[in-house]
């Protein structure tokens, strides 16, 4: 192998390594971005789950109060038949 042949092969290998390094850096950046997004989404899910639980409790309380109010209504003649 001549010096020029070796040098050309070495340059291609350097270019391959550079492309590999660039792709690896891209994937590492993507990994960190997705990890951060995943953390945010998990926090959002936890918040929404808590909100849904509170709304369900409020709905239950409202239902109980409405049922109590309905029980206090006087019967009408139509209801007695």
Secondary structure, DSSP 8 states (H G I E B T S, - for coil): --HHHHHHHHHHHHHHHHHHHHHHHHHHHHHHHHHHHHHHHHHHHHHHHHHHHHHHHHHHHHHHHHHHHHHHS---HHHH-
